[in-house]
Amino acid sequence: MGKIGKLQKFAEVSAFGNCFESATELKGQWKSTVFKNNNPITLELACGKGEYTIGLAERFPERNFIGVDIKGNRIWKGAKYALEHQLNNVAFHRIMIGNIEDFFAPGEIDEFWITFPDPQHAKERKRLTNPMFLDRYRTIASTDAIMNLKSDSTRFYDYTKSVIYEQNLEVIADSDDIYQWAEIPEYLANIQTFYEKMWLKEGKKIKYLRYKI
Ligand SMILES: C[S@@+](CC[C@H](N)C(=O)[O-])C[C@H]1O[C@@H](n2cnc3c(N)ncnc32)[C@H](O)[C@@H]1O
């Protein structure tokens, strides 16, 4: 079969059993209704094609993974892979991250990932690690929830560190060049997203922060 277009992907995504769109009815119900277990949930924010949702789900079958993004045609790739490989601990949700409290209940999410977000140099209010977004994530986070950020942008990484410092958050890991880091976790090195591969080709150094929110 040849390459399929955006419109066909939109149509297919809405029929996939592991994809949901603005599903307010699932708030507080993800474990019981979607995953049918009581395992912790990791949420990948702005997941694009969902490489981390998929890669982590394969490595950690005892956890559940939800990728969220506003673009259904990007989500399609990860969702199709999960269906074809019977990854029952994976779901995708098409939503705007700014409304995240409408779709997840207090305490429902145990860990967050953000990979290669748009750095939004001109607009602090749109940066996904700003204090306003952190407060939104906190409303749905369990106690001791962890944020993971992987980025090519030195300015975005420095900005996120300034927020961590101002809020006195606990940093668990910090690397400004992960491929030079002797103790790099396997999943950090071997799961590479579409954007990461693009930035690596341009010779950019990849940064990582893992911190308690
Ligand atoms: C630069 S891409 C990175 C995608 C992926 N994480 C990767 O590394 O390949 C940024 C993604 O964020 C999504 N996005 C940006 N702002 C968003 C928002 N407020 N709500 C939902 N998705 C958003 C875009 O649709 C896009 O897929």
The ligand as an SDF file (V2000), in Angstrom:
LIG
                    3D

 27 29  0  0  0  0  0  0  0  0999 V2000
    7.8570   19.7610   17.7050 C   0  0  0  0  0  0  0  0  0  0  0  0
    6.5740   18.5930   17.7940 S   0  0  0  0  0  0  0  0  0  0  0  0
    7.2810   17.2920   18.7910 C   0  0  0  0  0  0  0  0  0  0  0  0
    6.5530   16.0020   18.6220 C   0  0  0  0  0  0  0  0  0  0  0  0
    7.2150   14.7880   19.2740 C   0  0  0  0  0  0  0  0  0  0  0  0
    7.2170   14.8900   20.7100 N   0  0  0  0  0  0  0  0  0  0  0  0
    8.6050   14.5510   18.7380 C   0  0  0  0  0  0  0  0  0  0  0  0
    9.5770   14.7370   19.5000 O   0  0  0  0  0  0  0  0  0  0  0  0
    8.7330   14.1730   17.5680 O   0  0  0  0  0  0  0  0  0  0  0  0
    5.4700   19.3880   18.9020 C   0  0  0  0  0  0  0  0  0  0  0  0
    4.1060   18.6890   19.0330 C   0  0  0  0  0  0  0  0  0  0  0  0
    3.3500   19.3630   20.0340 O   0  0  0  0  0  0  0  0  0  0  0  0
    1.9910   19.3910   19.6730 C   0  0  0  0  0  0  0  0  0  0  0  0
    1.3990   20.4880   20.4580 N   0  0  0  0  0  0  0  0  0  0  0  0
    1.9160   21.7270   20.6200 C   0  0  0  0  0  0  0  0  0  0  0  0
    1.1520   22.4540   21.4460 N   0  0  0  0  0  0  0  0  0  0  0  0
    0.1240   21.6270   21.8360 C   0  0  0  0  0  0  0  0  0  0  0  0
   -0.9920   21.7980   22.6990 C   0  0  0  0  0  0  0  0  0  0  0  0
   -1.2180   22.9500   23.3450 N   0  0  0  0  0  0  0  0  0  0  0  0
   -1.8360   20.7590   22.8720 N   0  0  0  0  0  0  0  0  0  0  0  0
   -1.6150   19.5820   22.2250 C   0  0  0  0  0  0  0  0  0  0  0  0
   -0.5660   19.3600   21.3960 N   0  0  0  0  0  0  0  0  0  0  0  0
    0.2920   20.3720   21.2060 C   0  0  0  0  0  0  0  0  0  0  0  0
    2.0250   19.5770   18.1710 C   0  0  0  0  0  0  0  0  0  0  0  0
    0.8340   19.1680   17.5540 O   0  0  0  0  0  0  0  0  0  0  0  0
    3.2360   18.7280   17.7720 C   0  0  0  0  0  0  0  0  0  0  0  0
    2.8550   17.3940   17.4430 O   0  0  0  0  0  0  0  0  0  0  0  0
  1  2  1  0
  2  3  1  0
  2 10  1  0
  3  4  1  0
  4  5  1  0
  5  6  1  0
  5  7  1  0
  7  8  2  0
  7  9  1  0
 10 11  1  0
 11 12  1  0
 11 26  1  0
 12 13  1  0
 13 14  1  0
 13 24  1  0
 14 15  1  0
 14 23  1  0
 15 16  2  0
 16 17  1  0
 17 18  1  0
 17 23  2  0
 18 19  1  0
 18 20  2  0
 20 21  1  0
 21 22  2  0
 22 23  1  0
 24 25  1  0
 24 26  1  0
 26 27  1  0
M  CHG  2   2   1   9  -1
M  END
$$$$
